[in-house]
Amino acid sequence: MIIIPREKPAVQDLNSYYLRIEKFLEHFQGSLGTGGVYFKSPTAEAVVFFDEDNLINGYYKDKKQELKETAALTKIIETATTDNYAVSVYYILPERVYYWANLSNAEKIYRDLSSEFTDLEGLIKKMESERITGFIDVRLNKGQGGGLLFVYNGEVIGGSSAKGEGELDRSVGYRDDLIERSRKFGGMFNVSKIELSKITPMAKPVVKPAPKAIPQPSAPVKKPPVKSSNPQRVLMMLQDLLALMESLVKANKRIKVDFETLLNKQFVKKVDQYDFLDPFAAEFRYSGGKVTFNGKASERELAASIVECVEDMAAHLSMTDVFRKYIAPWKKKYTDEIIDFNIEI
């Protein structure tokens, strides 16, 4: 099973028979910058991760063998015209692509930790405090499956069920459910660590010429369209985020101050960094559940400022856990904007 973030596909389900894999990879290095190319056939699956300068890593697996790095890429190129892979390309954030590219190279640092002596939530907190980058492999007892929890610099950034097909679940609910089931059924935990500082790009393979020429139909791969951001949708995204935070604040009976007052206090703290948040200038306003903005800040800067304010407010009110619990639908709805603006929330 290959894990790759699939929220934002550039292209999907192309037939590898018609592709020159080396040129195909070069094209998306230029057009996407960072990402992964996923290959799937009835008998094998593979992936190649890239940034704009290098092919970072490759992985290939079929019923008989498992290959990594250059050997994997060589195998993909040699079998592209015979195995008819369905080929999909996914954008991955630049700061995360080396993480996903090196899951297969992670080194185990804790083996077979029993839930009888180790609590999964406590293990996650330990990785958080030590700012470990890696993953936890959870194997539950009584045939209850399990799954993976992916950790980047101490933060859980997603998970994948053992019974799934490599889908990435970024919700807090997945993590909490896995913790709850580990306590109910028991199990074993294995922790693996990725040393990002030691990663080097893989060498390009030398591919043997095919025994006979295979006709290649002229089917150039189209550059994925660049979607211009919609200013109104960005404002709606921020409005929905603030409305969510407001509902959580109002539901908390121990908080006596109204939400708009709390929000304006956060704005004042950020004025030196984001002058358009000055409540007295009123370029950005949230009132009565509605957002208005008449300033000149970029959509990226505006989004970053509001996300920072909401996260700081949640932390100040000791509501970070409950905020993360309810943020998943918002993140799913605005996946494109979150990726385009590199929003970390």
C-alpha positions as a Markdown table, in Angstrom:
| # | Residue | x | y | z |
|---|---|---|---|---|
| 1 | Met | 0.0 | 0.0 | 0.0 |
| 2 | Ile | 1.4 | 3.4 | -1.1 |
| 3 | Ile | 0.5 | 6.5 | 0.9 |
| 4 | Ile | 0.5 | 9.8 | -1.0 |
| 5 | Pro | -1.6 | 13.0 | -0.4 |
| 6 | Arg | -4.3 | 12.9 | -3.0 |
| 7 | Glu | -6.3 | 16.0 | -2.2 |
| 8 | Lys | -5.2 | 18.0 | -5.2 |
| 9 | Pro | -4.7 | 16.0 | -8.4 |
| 10 | Ala | -3.1 | 17.7 | -11.4 |
| 11 | Val | -4.0 | 14.9 | -13.8 |
| 12 | Gln | -5.6 | 11.5 | -13.2 |
| 13 | Asp | -5.8 | 8.0 | -14.8 |
| 14 | Leu | -3.6 | 8.6 | -17.9 |
| 15 | Asn | -2.4 | 5.4 | -19.6 |
| 16 | Ser | 1.3 | 4.8 | -19.2 |
| 17 | Tyr | 1.5 | 3.2 | -22.7 |
| 18 | Tyr | 1.3 | 6.6 | -24.3 |
| 19 | Leu | 3.8 | 8.3 | -22.0 |
| 20 | Arg | 7.6 | 8.8 | -22.1 |
| 21 | Ile | 8.1 | 8.6 | -18.4 |
| 22 | Glu | 11.3 | 10.6 | -18.2 |
| 23 | Lys | 9.8 | 13.5 | -20.2 |
| 24 | Phe | 6.5 | 13.2 | -18.3 |
| 25 | Leu | 8.3 | 13.7 | -15.0 |
| 26 | Glu | 10.3 | 16.6 | -16.3 |
| 27 | His | 7.2 | 18.3 | -17.4 |
| 28 | Phe | 5.5 | 18.2 | -14.0 |
| 29 | Gln | 8.7 | 19.2 | -12.3 |
| 30 | Gly | 8.4 | 22.4 | -14.2 |
| 31 | Ser | 4.6 | 22.9 | -14.0 |
| 32 | Leu | 3.9 | 21.8 | -10.4 |
| 33 | Gly | 7.3 | 22.2 | -8.7 |
| 34 | Thr | 6.7 | 19.5 | -6.1 |
| 35 | Gly | 4.5 | 16.4 | -6.1 |
| 36 | Gly | 4.2 | 12.7 | -6.7 |
| 37 | Val | 3.4 | 10.6 | -9.7 |
| 38 | Tyr | 1.4 | 7.5 | -8.8 |
| 39 | Phe | 1.3 | 4.4 | -11.0 |
| 40 | Lys | -1.3 | 1.6 | -10.5 |
| 41 | Ser | -1.9 | -1.6 | -12.5 |
| 42 | Pro | -3.7 | -4.8 | -11.7 |
| 43 | Thr | -0.5 | -6.4 | -10.6 |
| 44 | Ala | 1.7 | -3.5 | -9.3 |
| 45 | Glu | 1.8 | 0.0 | -7.9 |
| 46 | Ala | 4.5 | 2.6 | -7.7 |
| 47 | Val | 5.3 | 6.2 | -7.0 |
| 48 | Val | 7.9 | 8.8 | -7.9 |
| 49 | Phe | 8.3 | 11.9 | -5.8 |
| 50 | Phe | 9.9 | 15.1 | -7.2 |
| 51 | Asp | 10.7 | 18.7 | -6.6 |
| 52 | Glu | 11.6 | 21.2 | -9.4 |
| 53 | Asp | 15.2 | 20.2 | -9.4 |
| 54 | Asn | 15.4 | 16.6 | -8.5 |
| 55 | Leu | 13.7 | 13.2 | -8.5 |
| 56 | Ile | 13.6 | 12.7 | -4.7 |
| 57 | Asn | 12.6 | 9.0 | -4.4 |
| 58 | Gly | 10.8 | 6.1 | -6.0 |
| 59 | Tyr | 9.0 | 3.0 | -4.8 |
| 60 | Tyr | 7.7 | 0.0 | -6.7 |
| 61 | Lys | 5.9 | -3.1 | -5.4 |
| 62 | Asp | 4.3 | -6.1 | -7.1 |
| 63 | Lys | 3.6 | -9.6 | -5.8 |
| 64 | Lys | 7.2 | -10.7 | -6.2 |
| 65 | Gln | 9.4 | -7.8 | -5.4 |
| 66 | Glu | 9.7 | -4.4 | -3.7 |
| 67 | Leu | 12.1 | -1.8 | -5.1 |
| 68 | Lys | 13.2 | 1.6 | -4.0 |
| 69 | Glu | 15.0 | 4.7 | -5.4 |
| 70 | Thr | 16.7 | 4.3 | -8.8 |
| 71 | Ala | 15.8 | 0.6 | -9.0 |
| 72 | Ala | 12.1 | 1.5 | -8.7 |
| 73 | Leu | 12.3 | 4.2 | -11.3 |
| 74 | Thr | 14.1 | 1.9 | -13.7 |
| 75 | Lys | 11.4 | -0.7 | -13.3 |
| 76 | Ile | 8.6 | 1.8 | -13.9 |
| 77 | Ile | 10.2 | 3.1 | -17.1 |
| 78 | Glu | 10.9 | -0.4 | -18.4 |
| 79 | Thr | 7.4 | -1.6 | -17.8 |
| 80 | Ala | 5.4 | 1.5 | -18.6 |
| 81 | Thr | 4.5 | 0.3 | -22.1 |
| 82 | Thr | 3.6 | -3.3 | -21.1 |
| 83 | Asp | 1.9 | -3.0 | -17.8 |
| 84 | Asn | -0.6 | -0.2 | -18.7 |
| 85 | Tyr | -0.4 | 1.7 | -15.5 |
| 86 | Ala | -3.1 | 4.3 | -14.6 |
| 87 | Val | -1.0 | 7.3 | -13.9 |
| 88 | Ser | -2.0 | 10.2 | -11.7 |
| 89 | Val | -0.1 | 13.3 | -10.6 |
| 90 | Tyr | -0.6 | 15.0 | -7.2 |
| 91 | Tyr | 0.7 | 18.4 | -6.0 |
| 92 | Ile | 2.4 | 18.2 | -2.5 |
| 93 | Leu | 3.5 | 21.2 | -0.4 |
| 94 | Pro | 7.2 | 21.9 | -0.9 |
| 95 | Glu | 7.9 | 21.6 | 2.9 |
| 96 | Arg | 6.2 | 18.2 | 3.1 |
| 97 | Val | 7.3 | 16.5 | -0.2 |
| 98 | Tyr | 10.5 | 15.1 | 1.3 |
| 99 | Tyr | 8.5 | 13.7 | 4.2 |
| 100 | Trp | 6.1 | 11.7 | 2.0 |
| 101 | Ala | 8.9 | 10.7 | -0.3 |
| 102 | Asn | 10.9 | 9.0 | 2.4 |
| 103 | Leu | 8.3 | 7.0 | 4.4 |
| 104 | Ser | 9.8 | 3.9 | 2.9 |
| 105 | Asn | 13.3 | 4.9 | 4.3 |
| 106 | Ala | 12.2 | 5.5 | 7.8 |
| 107 | Glu | 14.1 | 3.7 | 10.6 |
| 108 | Lys | 12.3 | 2.1 | 13.5 |
| 109 | Ile | 13.2 | 3.6 | 16.9 |
| 110 | Tyr | 10.6 | 1.8 | 19.1 |
| 111 | Arg | 9.5 | -1.7 | 18.3 |
| 112 | Asp | 6.5 | -3.7 | 19.5 |
| 113 | Leu | 5.3 | -1.4 | 22.3 |
| 114 | Ser | 2.4 | -3.1 | 24.0 |
| 115 | Ser | -0.7 | -1.0 | 24.8 |
| 116 | Glu | -0.6 | -2.8 | 28.1 |
| 117 | Phe | 2.3 | -0.6 | 29.1 |
| 118 | Thr | 2.2 | 2.3 | 26.5 |
| 119 | Asp | -0.8 | 4.5 | 25.9 |
| 120 | Leu | -1.1 | 5.6 | 22.3 |
| 121 | Glu | -2.1 | 9.2 | 23.2 |
| 122 | Gly | 0.9 | 9.4 | 25.5 |
| 123 | Leu | 3.1 | 8.1 | 22.7 |
| 124 | Ile | 1.8 | 10.9 | 20.4 |
| 125 | Lys | 2.5 | 13.5 | 23.1 |
| 126 | Lys | 6.1 | 12.1 | 23.5 |
| 127 | Met | 6.7 | 12.5 | 19.8 |
| 128 | Glu | 5.2 | 16.0 | 20.0 |
| 129 | Ser | 7.5 | 17.1 | 22.8 |
| 130 | Glu | 10.6 | 15.6 | 21.1 |
| 131 | Arg | 9.5 | 17.1 | 17.7 |
| 132 | Ile | 10.0 | 13.8 | 16.0 |
| 133 | Thr | 9.3 | 13.4 | 12.3 |
| 134 | Gly | 8.1 | 9.9 | 11.3 |
| 135 | Phe | 5.0 | 7.7 | 11.9 |
| 136 | Ile | 3.4 | 5.3 | 14.3 |
| 137 | Asp | 2.2 | 1.9 | 13.0 |
| 138 | Val | -0.7 | 0.8 | 15.1 |
| 139 | Arg | -1.8 | -2.9 | 15.0 |
| 140 | Leu | -4.8 | -3.7 | 17.1 |
| 141 | Asn | -5.7 | -7.0 | 18.7 |
| 142 | Lys | -8.8 | -9.2 | 18.0 |
| 143 | Gly | -8.8 | -8.6 | 14.3 |
| 144 | Gln | -9.6 | -4.9 | 14.7 |
| 145 | Gly | -7.1 | -3.8 | 12.1 |
| 146 | Gly | -5.2 | -0.6 | 12.9 |
| 147 | Gly | -3.5 | 2.1 | 10.9 |
| 148 | Leu | -0.8 | 4.6 | 10.5 |
| 149 | Leu | -0.4 | 8.0 | 12.2 |
| 150 | Phe | 1.9 | 10.4 | 10.3 |
| 151 | Val | 3.9 | 12.9 | 12.4 |
| 152 | Tyr | 5.8 | 15.9 | 11.1 |
| 153 | Asn | 8.0 | 17.8 | 13.5 |
| 154 | Gly | 5.9 | 16.5 | 16.4 |
| 155 | Glu | 2.5 | 17.3 | 14.8 |
| 156 | Val | 0.1 | 14.6 | 13.6 |
| 157 | Ile | -0.6 | 15.5 | 10.0 |
| 158 | Gly | -2.9 | 12.6 | 9.0 |
| 159 | Gly | -3.5 | 8.9 | 9.2 |
| 160 | Ser | -4.3 | 5.9 | 7.0 |
| 161 | Ser | -6.4 | 2.9 | 7.9 |
| 162 | Ala | -5.0 | -0.6 | 7.6 |
| 163 | Lys | -8.2 | -1.6 | 5.9 |
| 164 | Gly | -8.1 | 1.2 | 3.4 |
| 165 | Glu | -6.3 | 1.6 | 0.1 |
| 166 | Gly | -3.8 | 4.3 | 1.0 |
| 167 | Glu | -6.2 | 7.2 | 1.5 |
| 168 | Leu | -4.9 | 9.9 | 3.7 |
| 169 | Asp | -7.3 | 11.0 | 6.5 |
| 170 | Arg | -6.3 | 14.3 | 8.0 |
| 171 | Ser | -9.1 | 14.6 | 10.5 |
| 172 | Val | -8.6 | 14.7 | 14.2 |
| 173 | Gly | -11.5 | 12.2 | 14.4 |
| 174 | Tyr | -9.4 | 9.5 | 12.8 |
| 175 | Arg | -6.6 | 9.9 | 15.4 |
| 176 | Asp | -9.0 | 10.0 | 18.3 |
| 177 | Asp | -10.9 | 6.9 | 17.1 |
| 178 | Leu | -7.6 | 5.0 | 16.8 |
| 179 | Ile | -6.6 | 6.1 | 20.3 |
| 180 | Glu | -10.0 | 5.0 | 21.6 |
| 181 | Arg | -9.9 | 1.6 | 19.9 |
| 182 | Ser | -6.3 | 1.0 | 21.0 |
| 183 | Arg | -7.5 | 1.3 | 24.6 |
| 184 | Lys | -10.6 | -0.8 | 24.0 |
| 185 | Phe | -9.0 | -3.7 | 22.1 |
| 186 | Gly | -5.3 | -3.4 | 22.9 |
| 187 | Gly | -2.5 | -3.7 | 20.4 |
| 188 | Met | 1.2 | -3.1 | 19.4 |
| 189 | Phe | 2.8 | 0.1 | 18.3 |
| 190 | Asn | 5.9 | 0.6 | 16.2 |
| 191 | Val | 7.5 | 4.0 | 15.8 |
| 192 | Ser | 9.6 | 5.0 | 12.8 |
| 193 | Lys | 11.7 | 8.1 | 12.4 |
| 194 | Ile | 12.6 | 10.0 | 9.2 |
| 195 | Glu | 15.9 | 11.9 | 9.3 |
| 196 | Leu | 15.0 | 14.7 | 6.8 |
| 197 | Ser | 18.5 | 16.2 | 7.1 |
| 198 | Lys | 20.2 | 13.1 | 5.7 |
| 199 | Ile | 18.0 | 12.8 | 2.6 |
| 200 | Thr | 19.7 | 13.1 | -0.9 |
| 201 | Pro | 18.0 | 13.0 | -4.3 |
| 202 | Met | 18.2 | 9.7 | -6.2 |
| 203 | Ala | 20.3 | 9.2 | -9.3 |
| 204 | Lys | 18.6 | 9.0 | -12.6 |
| 205 | Pro | 18.5 | 5.4 | -14.0 |
| 206 | Val | 20.2 | 4.0 | -17.1 |
| 207 | Val | 17.5 | 2.2 | -18.9 |
| 208 | Lys | 18.1 | -0.6 | -21.3 |
| 209 | Pro | 16.7 | 0.0 | -24.8 |
| 210 | Ala | 13.5 | -1.9 | -25.5 |
| 211 | Pro | 13.9 | -5.0 | -27.7 |
| 212 | Lys | 11.8 | -3.4 | -30.4 |
| 213 | Ala | 10.3 | 0.0 | -31.0 |
| 214 | Ile | 6.8 | 0.5 | -29.8 |
| 215 | Pro | 4.8 | 3.2 | -31.6 |
| 216 | Gln | 4.1 | 6.2 | -29.4 |
| 217 | Pro | 1.0 | 8.1 | -30.4 |
| 218 | Ser | 1.5 | 11.9 | -30.3 |
| 219 | Ala | -0.4 | 12.8 | -27.2 |
| 220 | Pro | 1.3 | 15.6 | -25.3 |
| 221 | Val | 0.4 | 16.0 | -21.7 |
| 222 | Lys | -1.5 | 19.2 | -21.2 |
| 223 | Lys | -0.2 | 21.5 | -18.5 |
| 224 | Pro | -2.7 | 21.5 | -15.6 |
| 225 | Pro | -4.8 | 24.7 | -15.6 |
| 226 | Val | -3.7 | 27.2 | -13.0 |
| 227 | Lys | -6.8 | 28.2 | -11.1 |
| 228 | Ser | -7.0 | 31.9 | -10.2 |
| 229 | Ser | -8.2 | 32.4 | -6.7 |
| 230 | Asn | -11.7 | 33.8 | -6.3 |
| 231 | Pro | -11.6 | 36.8 | -3.9 |
| 232 | Gln | -15.2 | 36.2 | -2.8 |
| 233 | Arg | -14.5 | 32.5 | -2.1 |
| 234 | Val | -11.5 | 33.5 | 0.0 |
| 235 | Leu | -13.6 | 35.9 | 2.1 |
| 236 | Met | -16.3 | 33.1 | 2.4 |
| 237 | Met | -13.5 | 30.7 | 3.6 |
| 238 | Leu | -12.4 | 33.2 | 6.3 |
| 239 | Gln | -16.0 | 34.0 | 7.2 |
| 240 | Asp | -16.8 | 30.3 | 7.7 |
| 241 | Leu | -13.6 | 29.9 | 9.8 |
| 242 | Leu | -14.5 | 32.8 | 12.1 |
| 243 | Ala | -18.1 | 31.6 | 12.3 |
| 244 | Leu | -16.9 | 28.2 | 13.4 |
| 245 | Met | -14.7 | 29.7 | 16.1 |
| 246 | Glu | -17.5 | 32.0 | 17.2 |
| 247 | Ser | -19.9 | 29.1 | 17.7 |
| 248 | Leu | -17.3 | 27.2 | 19.8 |
| 249 | Val | -16.7 | 30.3 | 22.0 |
| 250 | Lys | -20.4 | 30.8 | 22.5 |
| 251 | Ala | -20.9 | 27.2 | 23.4 |
| 252 | Asn | -18.2 | 27.5 | 26.1 |
| 253 | Lys | -20.1 | 28.7 | 29.2 |
| 254 | Arg | -16.9 | 29.7 | 31.1 |
| 255 | Ile | -16.2 | 32.4 | 28.5 |
| 256 | Lys | -18.0 | 35.6 | 29.4 |
| 257 | Val | -16.6 | 38.0 | 26.8 |
| 258 | Asp | -18.3 | 38.2 | 23.4 |
| 259 | Phe | -16.5 | 36.8 | 20.4 |
| 260 | Glu | -16.1 | 40.1 | 18.5 |
| 261 | Thr | -14.3 | 41.7 | 21.4 |
| 262 | Leu | -12.0 | 38.7 | 21.7 |
| 263 | Leu | -11.3 | 38.8 | 18.0 |
| 264 | Asn | -10.5 | 42.6 | 18.0 |
| 265 | Lys | -8.1 | 42.0 | 20.8 |
| 266 | Gln | -6.3 | 39.4 | 18.6 |
| 267 | Phe | -6.3 | 41.9 | 15.7 |
| 268 | Val | -4.7 | 44.6 | 17.9 |
| 269 | Lys | -1.9 | 42.1 | 18.8 |
| 270 | Lys | -1.2 | 41.5 | 15.1 |
| 271 | Val | -1.4 | 45.2 | 13.9 |
| 272 | Asp | 2.4 | 45.6 | 13.7 |
| 273 | Gln | 2.6 | 42.6 | 11.3 |
| 274 | Tyr | -0.7 | 43.1 | 9.5 |
| 275 | Asp | -1.7 | 46.7 | 9.6 |
| 276 | Phe | -5.0 | 46.0 | 7.7 |
| 277 | Leu | -6.3 | 44.3 | 10.9 |
| 278 | Asp | -6.4 | 47.5 | 12.8 |
| 279 | Pro | -9.9 | 47.6 | 14.3 |
| 280 | Phe | -10.0 | 51.4 | 14.1 |
| 281 | Ala | -9.1 | 51.4 | 10.4 |
| 282 | Ala | -11.8 | 48.8 | 9.8 |
| 283 | Glu | -10.3 | 47.5 | 6.5 |
| 284 | Phe | -11.3 | 44.0 | 7.7 |
| 285 | Arg | -14.4 | 43.5 | 9.7 |
| 286 | Tyr | -16.3 | 40.5 | 11.1 |
| 287 | Ser | -19.7 | 41.4 | 12.5 |
| 288 | Gly | -23.0 | 39.5 | 12.7 |
| 289 | Gly | -21.4 | 36.5 | 11.2 |
| 290 | Lys | -20.3 | 38.4 | 8.0 |
| 291 | Val | -16.9 | 39.4 | 6.7 |
| 292 | Thr | -16.1 | 42.6 | 4.8 |
| 293 | Phe | -12.8 | 43.7 | 3.5 |
| 294 | Asn | -11.9 | 46.9 | 1.6 |
| 295 | Gly | -8.1 | 46.9 | 1.9 |
| 296 | Lys | -5.3 | 46.1 | -0.5 |
| 297 | Ala | -3.6 | 43.1 | 1.2 |
| 298 | Ser | -3.2 | 40.0 | -1.0 |
| 299 | Glu | -5.5 | 37.1 | -0.5 |
| 300 | Arg | -2.6 | 35.0 | 0.8 |
| 301 | Glu | -1.6 | 37.6 | 3.4 |
| 302 | Leu | -5.2 | 38.1 | 4.5 |
| 303 | Ala | -5.8 | 34.3 | 4.9 |
| 304 | Ala | -2.6 | 33.9 | 6.8 |
| 305 | Ser | -3.4 | 36.7 | 9.2 |
| 306 | Ile | -6.9 | 35.5 | 10.1 |
| 307 | Val | -5.8 | 31.9 | 10.5 |
| 308 | Glu | -3.1 | 33.0 | 12.9 |
| 309 | Cys | -5.6 | 35.1 | 14.9 |
| 310 | Val | -8.0 | 32.1 | 15.2 |
| 311 | Glu | -5.2 | 29.7 | 16.2 |
| 312 | Asp | -3.9 | 32.2 | 18.8 |
| 313 | Met | -7.3 | 32.8 | 20.2 |
| 314 | Ala | -8.0 | 29.0 | 20.5 |
| 315 | Ala | -4.7 | 28.6 | 22.3 |
| 316 | His | -5.3 | 31.5 | 24.6 |
| 317 | Leu | -8.7 | 30.1 | 25.5 |
| 318 | Ser | -7.4 | 26.6 | 26.0 |
| 319 | Met | -9.6 | 25.5 | 23.1 |
| 320 | Thr | -7.1 | 24.1 | 20.7 |
| 321 | Asp | -8.2 | 20.5 | 21.0 |
| 322 | Val | -11.9 | 21.2 | 20.6 |
| 323 | Phe | -11.1 | 23.6 | 17.7 |
| 324 | Arg | -9.1 | 20.9 | 15.9 |
| 325 | Lys | -12.0 | 18.4 | 16.5 |
| 326 | Tyr | -14.4 | 20.6 | 14.6 |
| 327 | Ile | -12.2 | 22.1 | 11.9 |
| 328 | Ala | -12.2 | 19.0 | 9.6 |
| 329 | Pro | -15.3 | 19.9 | 7.5 |
| 330 | Trp | -13.9 | 23.4 | 6.9 |
| 331 | Lys | -10.6 | 22.0 | 5.8 |
| 332 | Lys | -12.3 | 19.6 | 3.4 |
| 333 | Lys | -14.5 | 22.3 | 1.9 |
| 334 | Tyr | -11.5 | 24.6 | 1.3 |
| 335 | Thr | -8.8 | 22.1 | 0.4 |
| 336 | Asp | -7.8 | 24.0 | -2.8 |
| 337 | Glu | -7.3 | 27.3 | -1.0 |
| 338 | Ile | -5.5 | 25.7 | 2.0 |
| 339 | Ile | -3.0 | 24.1 | -0.4 |
| 340 | Asp | -2.7 | 27.1 | -2.7 |
| 341 | Phe | -2.0 | 29.5 | 0.2 |
| 342 | Asn | 0.2 | 27.0 | 2.1 |
| 343 | Ile | -2.1 | 27.3 | 5.2 |
| 344 | Glu | -1.1 | 25.2 | 8.1 |
| 345 | Ile | -4.0 | 24.7 | 10.5 |
